[in-house]
């Protein structure tokens, strides 16, 4: 009888495989090096189960069995299998509060409790380790302090981040109080039964083909005084849905979109490393604002950002909302739902926060993060802290988080930031489990990273993807070096057809069905469409400084017509449509002149992630200055909603119109039992384009500003340069 192999089944059980059924082996016959006490042995067919003391994650153990040889056993293999299905965080079980933390390599975990959000510690309890890597303790909830943290001790070798001197908030915290300083100390608030204000709403279901998504930042939509939201509500959840004012939900409703996509609202560190100071091994040369405004650095995956409830960011202050952020977030979702607007949340699971007391790093960096062969964090996300989504408890955290936001807040969908870093098994489980809760849930992936684009694997799981190819071909990839179709560049009949038809594989694209394509020409990343056009048209240098911001905000006629062209091809293409906040008035991100030592005030910003100021805040005075473009967007949205042919027509219902390789083109849509439509474009910047429609009985639904309707001689249509027109055939 010989040993074949061995592995650790849990932190307290080793399994030894033999070539025959083992017999006559006792605990005293077994030796581990380094020493590990064996309490009992158990035979299971050709396997021997060794019940041991809790293992230590050393490099490896040598297991010797008297008269049967030896074998090397690696505890690290447990990382791929070790899992628990116990509820994590603080869970009420009757009159008992149960605290659980997954920290498989920790030596010791202490629960530390507080009577107030930022008062001194009043109670400490040593937690008990479990065989599944969970640490647990149970306390009567009567008279229990309302706030807690963990102190986690573990290996101290190079590359480890265990530090019992740091109180760590619970990674499963549903409500946290955070302090506005670098490293953002935080405490977890216990949610006692009956302590939350109920807010009733239900999911909004929108067919993917009908989705009109408005991407927005909660704070930016109402922080500017021009929103007319009361000052104490500006930049908050409730400010976003404040009724009867100029900004926020009232503006969104007036456009006619049926979904909003909120940039990240899970709690994130807002204060980053002090500028040009050496702090804890970091030297910040890149962010003079010392801020993270966009939120793509999640700290707590279950807790709504309290800043968007309080609206305050005084350095050093504690954001103590006592759970009010949960109620306000629910009220915000309900307000959107009451107006038929679905709420999609932008979520970040590819990496986590970096410059704070990140609970997962402090609980076990080597378990939760992707590391290279030298033990360094990988940087596929560009943030240097990639999350290891394929580990069982990392995957569970992702699923638990998504299901919590769906069920507790009735969110209607999710957009996954840099989703290519999420492993395929997790992607498929996300789709399956979320659709089991709500078959109509909206799932959208950002399917590109530093790695090769992999749209196909998301589509195979029924998940839509941002169609960055649409954006790049329509406007271009760089406002100086690489211009797109609206500038008359890079045109071909095949490309135009592909874009209009939803970039499906049948037309040379990457999507199985057009309902998987999220078409857009602007998002939070990069220059706004308005600024891209301002630079590309030569009306401002890419490094130019804006002297008069109000004058700059007003579109020139040339800028106006190019914005119209981009909008027209976007809203007449098949697929999910997404637009960015302010796109409807060609929003410009002019770097605000503040007391921050930024060397670029007055320049146009292509990456404003760190600016909580007028660079990002939506100025509704500028919407009024460009009211013609806003009206153009409203009418495009109205046409798309009013006529299903623009959303539902099949391939056989389209006929395309081309004039060789000239960037003057169009298409007919002829659905049975529906009106016939013609959509015509002239992307040329200097020459007119002539089209002759089939028949004379056509009416103009919408035309670009260069088109003089009174001069149209239907069925002959002469389009000026950089113009487009949408027509409907009279029945």
C-alpha positions as CSV (number, residue, x, y, z in Angstrom):
1,X,0.0,0.0,0.0
2,X,1.6,3.2,-1.2
3,X,0.8,6.9,-1.0
4,X,-0.3,8.4,-4.3
5,X,-1.0,12.0,-3.3
6,X,-2.3,14.3,-0.6
7,X,-4.1,17.6,-0.3
8,X,-5.7,19.8,2.3
9,X,-9.5,19.6,2.2
10,X,-9.9,22.4,4.7
11,X,-7.8,24.2,7.3
12,X,-8.2,21.2,9.6
13,X,-8.5,18.2,7.3
14,X,-5.8,16.6,5.1
15,X,-6.7,13.8,2.7
16,X,-4.2,11.2,1.7
17,X,-4.8,9.0,-1.3
18,X,-3.4,5.4,-1.5
19,X,-3.3,2.7,-4.2
20,X,-5.3,0.5,-2.0
21,X,-7.6,0.9,1.0
22,X,-5.5,1.9,4.0
23,X,-5.7,0.0,7.3
24,X,-3.9,-0.1,10.6
25,X,-2.9,3.5,10.6
26,X,-3.3,5.6,13.7
27,X,-2.8,9.3,14.5
28,X,0.5,8.4,16.1
29,X,1.8,7.0,12.8
30,X,1.4,10.4,11.1
31,X,4.0,13.2,11.2
32,X,3.9,16.6,9.6
33,X,7.0,18.8,9.1
34,X,6.7,21.6,10.2
35,X,4.9,20.1,13.2
36,X,1.1,19.8,12.9
37,X,-0.9,17.9,15.5
38,X,-3.0,15.0,14.2
39,X,-6.1,14.3,16.4
40,X,-7.8,11.5,14.5
41,X,-7.7,9.5,11.3
42,X,-10.7,8.3,9.3
43,X,-10.7,5.8,6.4
44,X,-12.8,6.6,3.3
45,X,-12.4,4.0,0.6
46,X,-8.8,4.5,-0.6
47,X,-8.4,7.7,1.2
48,X,-7.3,8.6,4.7
49,X,-8.7,11.7,6.3
50,X,-6.4,13.3,8.9
51,X,-8.1,15.6,11.4
52,X,-5.5,18.1,12.4
53,X,-4.8,21.4,14.2
54,X,-5.4,24.5,12.1
55,X,-2.7,24.6,9.4
56,X,-0.4,27.5,8.8
57,X,0.2,28.7,5.3
58,X,3.9,27.9,5.1
59,X,5.5,27.0,1.8
60,X,4.6,23.3,2.2
61,X,4.3,20.5,4.6
62,X,6.1,17.1,4.4
63,X,3.6,14.4,5.5
64,X,5.2,11.1,6.7
65,X,3.2,7.9,7.5
66,X,5.1,5.2,9.2
67,X,5.9,2.3,6.9
68,X,4.1,4.0,4.0
69,X,6.4,6.7,2.8
70,X,6.0,10.5,2.6
71,X,4.5,13.2,0.3
72,X,4.7,17.0,0.0
73,X,1.4,18.8,0.7
74,X,0.9,22.4,-0.2
75,X,-1.6,24.5,1.8
76,X,-1.7,27.0,-1.0
77,X,-3.9,24.7,-3.1
78,X,-6.6,25.4,-0.6
79,X,-7.0,28.9,-2.0
80,X,-8.7,27.4,-5.1
81,X,-11.2,25.4,-3.1
82,X,-11.6,26.8,0.4
83,X,-15.1,28.3,0.7
84,X,-17.9,29.0,3.1
85,X,-21.6,29.5,2.6
86,X,-22.1,31.0,6.0
87,X,-23.6,34.5,6.0
88,X,-20.8,37.0,6.4
89,X,-20.6,40.4,8.1
90,X,-22.9,41.1,11.0
91,X,-26.1,39.0,10.8
92,X,-28.9,38.9,13.3
93,X,-30.0,35.4,14.3
94,X,-32.9,35.9,16.7
95,X,-31.6,37.9,19.7
96,X,-28.0,37.2,18.8
97,X,-25.6,39.2,16.6
98,X,-23.2,36.9,14.7
99,X,-20.0,38.4,13.3
100,X,-18.2,36.5,10.6
101,X,-15.1,37.4,8.6
102,X,-13.3,35.3,6.0
103,X,-9.6,35.5,6.7
104,X,-8.1,32.1,6.1
105,X,-4.5,32.8,6.9
106,X,-5.0,35.1,9.9
107,X,-3.5,34.1,13.2
108,X,-5.9,36.1,15.3
109,X,-8.9,38.3,14.7
110,X,-10.4,40.6,17.4
111,X,-13.8,42.3,17.1
112,X,-13.6,45.8,18.4
113,X,-16.8,47.7,19.2
114,X,-17.7,51.4,19.7
115,X,-20.6,53.3,21.2
116,X,-20.4,56.1,18.6
117,X,-19.3,56.5,15.0
118,X,-15.9,57.9,16.0
119,X,-15.6,57.5,19.7
120,X,-13.2,55.2,21.7
121,X,-13.3,51.5,21.7
122,X,-15.6,50.1,24.4
123,X,-15.4,46.3,23.9
124,X,-13.1,43.8,22.4
125,X,-13.9,40.1,21.7
126,X,-11.5,37.5,20.4
127,X,-13.1,35.7,17.5
128,X,-13.0,31.9,16.9
129,X,-11.4,30.4,13.8
130,X,-13.5,27.9,11.8
131,X,-12.3,25.1,9.5
132,X,-13.6,27.0,6.4
133,X,-11.4,30.1,6.9
134,X,-14.1,32.1,8.6
135,X,-13.6,33.8,12.0
136,X,-16.8,34.0,14.1
137,X,-18.2,35.3,17.3
138,X,-21.7,35.6,18.7
139,X,-23.0,38.3,21.1
140,X,-26.4,39.1,22.5
141,X,-27.8,42.1,20.5
142,X,-29.4,43.6,23.6
143,X,-27.3,46.6,24.5
144,X,-24.8,45.9,21.8
145,X,-22.7,48.9,20.7
146,X,-23.7,50.1,17.2
147,X,-20.3,50.3,15.5
148,X,-17.4,47.8,15.0
149,X,-14.2,47.0,13.3
150,X,-11.8,44.0,13.2
151,X,-8.1,43.9,14.1
152,X,-6.5,41.2,12.0
153,X,-3.1,39.6,12.6
154,X,-1.3,37.2,10.3
155,X,2.0,36.5,8.6
156,X,4.3,39.5,8.6
157,X,6.7,38.4,5.8
158,X,7.5,40.7,2.8
159,X,4.4,41.1,0.7
160,X,1.9,40.6,3.6
161,X,-0.4,43.4,4.8
162,X,-1.7,42.0,8.0
163,X,-1.6,44.7,10.6
164,X,-3.4,44.4,14.0
165,X,-2.7,48.0,14.7
166,X,-5.3,49.0,12.1
167,X,-9.0,48.7,12.9
168,X,-10.6,47.4,9.7
169,X,-14.2,47.9,8.7
170,X,-16.1,44.8,7.6
171,X,-15.8,44.0,3.9
172,X,-19.5,43.0,4.1
173,X,-20.5,46.3,5.8
174,X,-23.8,47.6,4.5
175,X,-23.3,51.0,6.2
176,X,-20.0,52.7,7.0
177,X,-18.8,55.9,8.6
178,X,-15.6,57.1,7.0
179,X,-13.2,59.9,7.8
180,X,-12.1,62.3,5.1
181,X,-8.4,61.9,5.3
182,X,-5.8,59.9,3.4
183,X,-6.4,56.1,4.0
184,X,-10.0,56.8,4.9
185,X,-10.4,55.1,8.3
186,X,-13.8,53.5,8.5
187,X,-16.2,51.8,10.9
188,X,-19.1,49.5,10.3
189,X,-22.5,50.4,11.5
190,X,-24.7,47.5,12.7
191,X,-28.1,47.5,11.1
192,X,-30.5,46.3,13.7
193,X,-33.9,44.8,12.8
194,X,-36.5,47.5,12.2
195,X,-34.0,50.3,12.1
196,X,-34.3,51.1,8.4
197,X,-37.0,53.2,6.8
198,X,-38.9,51.0,4.3
199,X,-39.1,52.4,0.7
200,X,-41.2,50.3,-1.6
201,X,-40.5,50.1,-5.4
202,X,-40.0,47.4,-7.9
203,X,-37.9,46.7,-10.9
204,X,-38.4,48.5,-14.2
205,X,-38.1,46.2,-17.2
206,X,-37.1,47.6,-20.6
207,X,-36.4,45.5,-23.6
208,X,-32.7,45.9,-24.5
209,X,-33.6,47.0,-28.0
210,X,-35.5,49.9,-26.5
211,X,-33.0,51.1,-23.9
212,X,-32.0,54.7,-24.0
213,X,-29.3,55.1,-21.3
214,X,-28.1,58.3,-19.8
215,X,-24.7,57.9,-18.0
216,X,-24.3,60.3,-15.1
217,X,-22.4,61.1,-12.0
218,X,-24.6,61.6,-8.9
219,X,-22.8,64.6,-7.7
220,X,-22.1,66.3,-11.0
221,X,-25.7,66.4,-12.1
222,X,-26.8,68.9,-9.3
223,X,-23.6,70.2,-7.7
224,X,-23.6,73.4,-9.8
225,X,-25.8,76.2,-8.6
226,X,-27.5,76.4,-12.1
227,X,-29.3,73.1,-11.2
228,X,-31.4,75.2,-8.9
229,X,-31.4,72.4,-6.4
230,X,-31.4,73.8,-2.8
231,X,-27.8,74.1,-1.6
232,X,-28.1,71.5,1.1
233,X,-29.2,68.9,-1.4
234,X,-26.8,69.7,-4.2
235,X,-24.7,66.8,-5.3
236,X,-26.6,64.2,-3.3
237,X,-28.9,61.2,-3.9
238,X,-32.0,63.3,-3.1
239,X,-30.7,66.3,-5.0
240,X,-30.5,64.2,-8.1
241,X,-34.3,63.6,-7.9
242,X,-35.3,66.9,-6.4
243,X,-38.6,67.9,-8.1
244,X,-39.5,71.0,-9.9
245,X,-36.0,72.4,-10.5
246,X,-33.8,72.8,-13.6
247,X,-31.3,70.0,-13.1
248,X,-31.3,66.4,-12.1
249,X,-34.3,64.2,-12.7
250,X,-36.3,67.1,-14.2
251,X,-33.7,67.6,-17.0
252,X,-33.4,63.8,-17.5
253,X,-37.2,63.4,-17.8
254,X,-37.3,66.2,-20.3
255,X,-34.9,64.4,-22.6
256,X,-37.1,61.2,-22.7
257,X,-34.5,58.6,-21.8
258,X,-35.7,55.4,-20.1
259,X,-32.7,54.5,-18.0
260,X,-29.9,56.1,-16.1
261,X,-26.5,54.6,-15.5
262,X,-25.0,55.9,-12.3
263,X,-21.2,56.1,-12.1
264,X,-19.9,54.2,-9.0
265,X,-21.8,54.8,-5.7
266,X,-20.3,52.0,-3.6
267,X,-18.3,53.5,-0.9
268,X,-14.8,54.6,-2.1
269,X,-11.9,56.7,-0.8
270,X,-12.3,60.3,-1.8
271,X,-9.0,61.6,-0.3
272,X,-5.8,60.3,-1.9
273,X,-2.1,60.7,-1.2
274,X,-1.0,64.2,-0.3
275,X,0.5,65.9,-3.3
276,X,4.3,65.7,-3.6
277,X,4.8,64.1,-0.3
278,X,6.4,60.8,0.6
279,X,3.7,58.8,2.5
280,X,3.9,55.1,3.3
281,X,6.1,54.4,0.3
282,X,4.1,56.4,-2.1
283,X,5.1,59.7,-3.7
284,X,2.2,61.4,-5.5
285,X,3.3,63.2,-8.6
286,X,0.2,62.7,-10.6
287,X,-2.8,64.0,-8.7
288,X,-2.5,67.6,-7.3
289,X,-6.1,67.5,-6.3
290,X,-5.5,64.5,-3.9
291,X,-9.0,63.4,-4.7
292,X,-10.9,60.5,-6.3
293,X,-14.1,62.0,-7.7
294,X,-15.4,59.4,-10.1
295,X,-15.3,56.5,-7.6
296,X,-13.7,53.7,-9.6
297,X,-11.9,52.5,-6.5
298,X,-14.3,50.6,-4.4
299,X,-13.7,50.1,-0.7
300,X,-17.0,48.6,0.5
301,X,-19.1,46.6,-2.0
302,X,-22.3,46.6,-0.1
303,X,-22.4,50.2,1.3
304,X,-23.8,53.3,-0.5
305,X,-21.4,56.2,-0.6
306,X,-22.2,58.4,2.4
307,X,-20.8,61.5,0.8
308,X,-23.7,61.5,-1.7
309,X,-26.1,61.7,1.3
310,X,-24.3,64.4,3.3
311,X,-22.8,66.4,0.5
312,X,-19.9,67.3,2.7
313,X,-16.2,66.7,2.1
314,X,-14.4,68.7,4.8
315,X,-10.9,67.3,5.3
316,X,-10.7,65.4,8.6
317,X,-14.4,65.2,9.1
318,X,-16.3,62.0,9.7
319,X,-19.2,61.3,7.3
320,X,-21.6,60.1,9.9
321,X,-25.0,59.5,8.3
322,X,-26.3,56.8,10.7
323,X,-27.6,54.8,7.8
324,X,-29.4,57.7,6.2
325,X,-27.5,57.1,3.0
326,X,-29.3,53.7,2.6
327,X,-32.7,55.4,2.9
328,X,-31.8,58.2,0.6
329,X,-30.4,55.9,-2.1
330,X,-33.7,53.9,-2.0
331,X,-35.7,57.1,-2.3
332,X,-33.7,58.1,-5.3
333,X,-34.2,54.8,-7.0
334,X,-38.0,55.0,-6.3
335,X,-38.2,58.5,-7.7
336,X,-36.6,57.3,-11.0
337,X,-38.9,54.3,-11.1
338,X,-42.0,56.4,-10.4
339,X,-41.2,58.1,-13.8
340,X,-40.5,54.9,-15.7
341,X,-36.8,55.3,-15.6
342,X,-34.6,52.2,-14.9
343,X,-31.5,52.5,-12.7
344,X,-28.3,50.8,-13.8
345,X,-25.3,50.9,-11.5
346,X,-21.7,51.1,-12.8
347,X,-19.8,48.5,-10.6
348,X,-16.1,47.9,-10.3
349,X,-15.0,44.3,-9.5
350,X,-11.9,44.1,-11.6
351,X,-9.8,46.0,-9.0
352,X,-10.4,47.6,-5.6
353,X,-9.4,50.7,-3.8
354,X,-5.7,51.3,-3.3
355,X,-5.0,54.3,-1.1
356,X,-7.1,53.5,2.0
357,X,-7.4,50.8,4.7
358,X,-8.9,48.4,2.1
359,X,-10.5,45.6,4.1
360,X,-9.8,42.8,1.6
361,X,-6.1,43.6,1.4
362,X,-5.8,43.7,5.2
363,X,-7.9,40.5,5.6
364,X,-5.6,38.6,3.1
365,X,-3.9,40.3,0.2
366,X,-2.6,37.0,-1.2
367,X,-6.1,35.5,-1.3
368,X,-8.0,38.3,-2.9
369,X,-5.6,39.8,-5.4
370,X,-3.8,38.8,-8.6
371,X,-0.1,38.6,-7.9
372,X,2.7,37.9,-10.4
373,X,5.5,35.4,-9.9
374,X,7.4,37.8,-7.7
375,X,4.4,38.5,-5.4
376,X,3.7,41.9,-6.9
377,X,0.2,43.1,-7.7
378,X,-0.6,42.8,-11.4
379,X,-1.8,45.9,-13.2
380,X,-4.0,44.9,-16.0
381,X,-6.6,47.3,-14.7
382,X,-4.1,50.2,-14.8
383,X,-4.6,50.5,-11.0
384,X,-2.1,48.0,-9.7
385,X,-4.5,46.1,-7.5
386,X,-6.4,43.6,-9.7
387,X,-9.0,41.5,-7.9
388,X,-8.8,37.7,-8.2
389,X,-12.3,37.0,-9.2
390,X,-11.9,33.3,-9.7
391,X,-11.2,32.6,-6.0
392,X,-14.3,31.1,-4.5
393,X,-14.8,33.7,-1.8
394,X,-13.9,36.6,-4.1
395,X,-16.5,35.3,-6.6
396,X,-19.0,34.9,-3.7
397,X,-18.4,38.5,-2.6
398,X,-19.2,39.7,-6.2
399,X,-22.4,37.7,-6.4
400,X,-23.5,38.6,-2.8
401,X,-22.9,42.3,-3.6
402,X,-24.8,42.3,-6.9
403,X,-27.8,40.3,-5.4
404,X,-27.9,42.6,-2.4
405,X,-28.1,45.8,-4.6
406,X,-30.7,44.1,-6.7
407,X,-33.0,42.9,-3.9
408,X,-32.4,45.6,-1.3
409,X,-32.4,48.7,-3.6
410,X,-34.3,47.2,-6.6
411,X,-31.6,48.2,-9.1
412,X,-32.5,47.3,-12.6
413,X,-29.1,46.4,-14.0
414,X,-25.3,46.7,-13.8
415,X,-22.5,47.9,-16.0
416,X,-19.2,46.1,-15.3
417,X,-16.1,48.3,-15.4
418,X,-13.2,46.7,-17.2
419,X,-15.1,43.4,-17.3
420,X,-12.4,41.6,-19.2
421,X,-10.6,41.1,-16.0
422,X,-13.5,39.0,-14.6
423,X,-13.0,35.3,-15.2
424,X,-15.5,33.5,-17.5
425,X,-17.0,31.2,-14.9
426,X,-17.8,34.2,-12.7
427,X,-19.3,36.0,-15.7
428,X,-21.6,33.1,-16.5
429,X,-22.6,32.6,-12.9
430,X,-23.4,36.4,-12.6
431,X,-25.7,36.2,-15.6
432,X,-27.4,33.0,-14.5
433,X,-28.0,34.0,-10.9
434,X,-29.1,37.6,-11.5
435,X,-31.5,36.5,-14.2
436,X,-33.0,34.0,-11.8
437,X,-33.9,36.9,-9.6
438,X,-35.1,39.2,-12.4
439,X,-35.1,37.9,-16.0
440,X,-35.2,41.4,-17.3
441,X,-32.0,42.6,-15.5
442,X,-29.8,44.8,-17.7
443,X,-26.2,43.5,-17.8
444,X,-23.5,45.5,-19.7
445,X,-19.8,44.8,-19.8
446,X,-16.9,47.1,-20.6
447,X,-15.1,44.5,-22.6
448,X,-11.7,45.9,-23.1
449,X,-8.5,46.1,-21.1
450,X,-4.8,45.9,-21.8
451,X,-5.6,42.4,-22.9
452,X,-7.1,41.3,-26.2
453,X,-10.7,42.4,-26.6
454,X,-13.1,39.6,-25.8
455,X,-16.6,40.7,-26.5
456,X,-17.6,37.2,-27.6
457,X,-17.4,35.7,-24.2
458,X,-19.8,38.2,-22.7
459,X,-22.2,37.9,-25.5
460,X,-22.2,34.1,-25.0
461,X,-23.4,34.7,-21.5
462,X,-26.2,37.1,-22.7
463,X,-24.4,40.2,-21.6
464,X,-24.3,43.3,-23.7
465,X,-21.1,45.3,-24.2
466,X,-20.0,48.8,-24.8
467,X,-19.4,49.2,-28.5
468,X,-16.3,51.2,-28.5
469,X,-15.9,50.5,-32.2
470,X,-19.0,52.6,-32.9
471,X,-17.5,55.5,-30.9
472,X,-14.2,55.2,-32.6
473,X,-15.5,55.0,-36.2
474,X,-18.1,57.8,-35.8
475,X,-16.0,60.5,-34.1
476,X,-12.5,59.0,-34.3
477,X,-9.9,58.0,-31.7
478,X,-8.0,61.3,-31.3
479,X,-9.1,64.8,-32.0
480,X,-5.9,65.7,-33.7
481,X,-4.5,62.6,-35.2
482,X,-7.4,60.3,-36.0
483,X,-10.8,61.6,-37.1
484,X,-13.9,59.6,-37.8
485,X,-16.9,59.4,-40.1
486,X,-18.6,62.7,-39.0
487,X,-15.5,64.5,-40.4
488,X,-15.8,62.6,-43.7
489,X,-12.9,60.3,-42.8
490,X,-12.5,56.5,-42.8
491,X,-15.8,56.0,-44.6
492,X,-16.8,52.8,-46.5
493,X,-20.2,51.4,-47.3
494,X,-19.4,48.3,-45.4
495,X,-18.5,50.3,-42.3
496,X,-21.6,52.5,-42.4
497,X,-23.8,49.4,-42.9
498,X,-22.1,47.7,-39.9
499,X,-22.6,50.6,-37.6
500,X,-26.3,51.1,-38.5
501,X,-27.1,47.4,-38.2
502,X,-25.7,47.1,-34.7
503,X,-22.2,45.8,-35.4
504,X,-23.4,42.3,-35.7
505,X,-21.3,39.4,-37.0
506,X,-23.5,39.2,-40.1
507,X,-22.2,42.6,-41.0
508,X,-18.6,42.2,-40.0
509,X,-19.0,43.2,-36.4
510,X,-18.5,41.5,-33.1
511,X,-22.0,41.1,-31.7
512,X,-24.2,38.0,-32.1
513,X,-27.3,40.2,-32.0
514,X,-27.7,44.0,-32.1
515,X,-29.4,43.9,-28.7
516,X,-25.9,43.1,-27.3
517,X,-24.3,46.3,-28.7
518,X,-24.3,49.4,-26.5
519,X,-23.7,52.2,-29.1
520,X,-22.3,55.4,-27.9
521,X,-20.1,58.4,-29.0
522,X,-19.3,59.7,-25.6
523,X,-18.8,58.4,-22.1
524,X,-17.1,59.6,-18.9
525,X,-13.8,58.4,-20.4
526,X,-11.8,60.7,-22.8
527,X,-12.8,64.0,-24.2
528,X,-16.5,64.8,-24.3
529,X,-18.0,64.6,-27.8
530,X,-18.3,68.4,-27.7
531,X,-14.7,69.0,-26.8
532,X,-13.5,66.3,-29.3
533,X,-15.3,68.3,-32.1
534,X,-14.0,71.6,-30.8
535,X,-10.4,70.4,-31.1
536,X,-10.9,68.3,-34.3
537,X,-12.5,71.2,-36.1
538,X,-9.5,73.4,-35.3
539,X,-11.5,75.9,-33.3
540,X,-9.3,75.3,-30.2
541,X,-5.8,73.8,-30.0
542,X,-5.6,70.6,-28.0
543,X,-3.3,72.4,-25.6
544,X,-5.1,75.7,-25.9
545,X,-6.4,77.7,-22.9
546,X,-9.9,78.9,-22.8
547,X,-10.0,82.6,-21.8
548,X,-13.8,83.2,-21.8
549,X,-15.5,80.1,-20.6
550,X,-19.0,81.3,-21.2
551,X,-18.2,82.3,-24.8
552,X,-16.4,79.0,-25.3
553,X,-19.5,77.0,-24.2
554,X,-21.5,78.4,-27.1
555,X,-21.2,76.1,-30.1
556,X,-20.1,77.6,-33.4
557,X,-22.4,76.6,-36.3
558,X,-19.8,74.1,-37.6
559,X,-19.6,72.5,-34.1
560,X,-23.4,72.4,-34.0
561,X,-23.8,70.5,-37.2
562,X,-21.0,68.0,-36.4
563,X,-22.6,67.3,-33.0
564,X,-25.9,66.8,-34.8
565,X,-24.4,64.3,-37.3
566,X,-22.9,62.2,-34.5
567,X,-26.3,62.2,-32.6
568,X,-28.2,61.3,-35.7
569,X,-26.2,58.2,-36.6
570,X,-26.2,57.1,-33.0
571,X,-30.0,57.3,-32.5
572,X,-30.8,55.7,-35.9
573,X,-28.6,52.7,-35.3
574,X,-29.8,49.4,-34.0
575,X,-28.8,48.4,-30.5
576,X,-28.8,49.8,-27.0
577,X,-28.2,53.6,-27.0
578,X,-26.1,55.3,-24.4
579,X,-25.3,59.0,-24.1
580,X,-23.3,60.8,-21.4
581,X,-24.4,63.6,-19.1
582,X,-24.2,66.9,-20.9
583,X,-23.7,65.4,-24.3
584,X,-27.0,66.9,-25.4
585,X,-25.5,70.4,-25.1
586,X,-21.9,69.6,-26.1
587,X,-20.7,69.9,-22.6
588,X,-17.1,71.1,-22.3
589,X,-14.8,70.1,-19.5
590,X,-12.7,73.2,-19.1
591,X,-10.3,72.7,-16.2
592,X,-11.5,75.0,-13.4
593,X,-9.2,77.6,-12.0
594,X,-8.9,76.7,-8.3
595,X,-6.3,76.9,-5.5
596,X,-5.0,73.5,-6.5
597,X,-1.5,73.6,-8.1
598,X,-2.7,72.3,-11.5
599,X,-0.6,73.6,-14.3
600,X,-3.5,73.3,-16.8
601,X,-6.4,75.6,-15.8
602,X,-8.4,76.6,-18.8
603,X,-7.4,73.6,-20.9
604,X,-9.8,70.9,-22.0
605,X,-9.7,67.8,-19.8
606,X,-9.8,64.3,-21.2
607,X,-9.5,62.5,-17.8
608,X,-11.3,64.4,-15.1
609,X,-11.5,61.6,-12.5
610,X,-10.0,63.7,-9.7
611,X,-11.9,67.0,-10.0
612,X,-14.9,67.7,-7.7
613,X,-15.3,71.2,-9.2
614,X,-16.8,73.1,-12.1
615,X,-14.6,71.1,-14.5
616,X,-17.1,68.2,-14.0
617,X,-20.3,69.8,-12.6
618,X,-23.1,70.1,-15.1
619,X,-23.7,73.8,-15.9
620,X,-27.3,74.1,-17.0
621,X,-26.7,77.7,-18.2
622,X,-24.6,76.1,-20.9
623,X,-27.6,73.8,-21.8
624,X,-29.6,77.0,-22.4
625,X,-26.8,78.5,-24.5
626,X,-27.0,75.4,-26.8
627,X,-30.8,74.9,-26.6
628,X,-31.0,74.1,-30.3
629,X,-28.8,71.0,-29.9
630,X,-30.7,70.0,-26.7
631,X,-33.9,70.2,-28.8
632,X,-32.3,68.1,-31.5
633,X,-31.5,65.3,-29.0
634,X,-35.0,65.4,-27.6
635,X,-36.5,65.1,-31.0
636,X,-34.2,62.2,-31.9
637,X,-35.1,60.4,-28.7
638,X,-38.8,61.1,-29.4
639,X,-38.5,59.7,-33.0
640,X,-36.8,56.5,-31.7
641,X,-39.4,55.9,-29.0
642,X,-42.3,56.8,-31.3
643,X,-41.3,54.5,-34.2
644,X,-40.3,51.0,-33.3
645,X,-38.8,50.4,-36.7
646,X,-35.7,52.2,-35.6
647,X,-35.3,49.7,-32.8
648,X,-36.9,46.5,-34.0
649,X,-36.6,46.2,-37.8
650,X,-34.9,43.1,-39.2
651,X,-32.1,42.9,-41.7
652,X,-34.5,42.2,-44.5
653,X,-36.3,45.5,-43.8
654,X,-33.2,47.7,-44.6
655,X,-32.1,49.0,-48.0
656,X,-28.9,51.0,-48.1
657,X,-28.1,53.9,-50.4
658,X,-24.5,54.6,-51.5
659,X,-22.7,56.6,-54.1
660,X,-19.6,54.6,-54.6
661,X,-17.0,55.3,-51.8
662,X,-18.2,58.9,-51.3
663,X,-19.2,59.5,-47.6
664,X,-22.8,60.4,-48.6
665,X,-25.1,57.6,-47.8
666,X,-28.4,56.5,-46.2
667,X,-30.9,53.8,-45.8
668,X,-34.6,52.9,-46.1
669,X,-36.5,51.0,-43.4
670,X,-39.5,49.2,-44.8
671,X,-41.3,47.0,-42.2
672,X,-44.6,45.4,-42.9
673,X,-47.6,47.3,-41.3
674,X,-45.3,50.2,-40.5
675,X,-44.4,53.5,-42.1
676,X,-41.4,53.6,-44.5
677,X,-38.5,55.7,-43.3
678,X,-35.5,57.2,-45.1
679,X,-32.4,58.4,-43.2
680,X,-29.8,60.3,-45.3
681,X,-26.3,61.5,-44.4
682,X,-23.8,63.7,-46.1
683,X,-20.5,63.3,-44.1
684,X,-18.6,65.3,-46.7
685,X,-17.3,68.6,-45.3
686,X,-17.2,70.6,-48.5
687,X,-19.5,69.0,-51.1
688,X,-23.3,68.7,-51.4
689,X,-24.9,65.3,-51.9
690,X,-28.0,64.6,-54.0
691,X,-30.4,61.7,-53.2
692,X,-33.6,60.8,-55.1
693,X,-36.2,59.1,-53.0
694,X,-38.7,56.5,-54.2
695,X,-41.9,58.4,-54.5
696,X,-42.9,61.9,-53.7
697,X,-45.0,61.6,-50.5
698,X,-42.4,62.1,-47.8
699,X,-42.4,64.3,-44.7
700,X,-39.4,65.5,-42.8
701,X,-39.2,64.3,-39.2
702,X,-35.9,65.9,-38.4
703,X,-33.1,67.6,-40.3
704,X,-29.8,69.0,-39.4
705,X,-29.3,72.8,-39.0
706,X,-27.7,73.1,-42.4
707,X,-30.7,71.7,-44.2
708,X,-33.1,74.4,-45.4
709,X,-36.5,72.7,-45.4
710,X,-38.1,75.3,-47.5
711,X,-35.6,74.5,-50.3
712,X,-36.2,70.8,-50.3
713,X,-37.7,69.5,-53.6
714,X,-38.9,66.1,-52.6
715,X,-38.3,63.4,-53.9
716,X,-35.0,65.1,-54.8
717,X,-33.0,65.8,-51.6
718,X,-29.8,67.9,-51.8
719,X,-28.0,67.7,-48.5
720,X,-25.4,70.4,-47.7
721,X,-22.0,69.3,-46.3
722,X,-22.1,67.8,-42.8
723,X,-25.8,67.3,-42.6
724,X,-28.5,64.6,-42.2
725,X,-32.2,64.2,-42.5
726,X,-34.9,61.7,-41.3
727,X,-38.0,61.3,-43.4
728,X,-41.2,59.3,-43.1
729,X,-43.3,58.2,-46.1
730,X,-46.9,59.3,-45.9
731,X,-49.4,56.5,-46.1
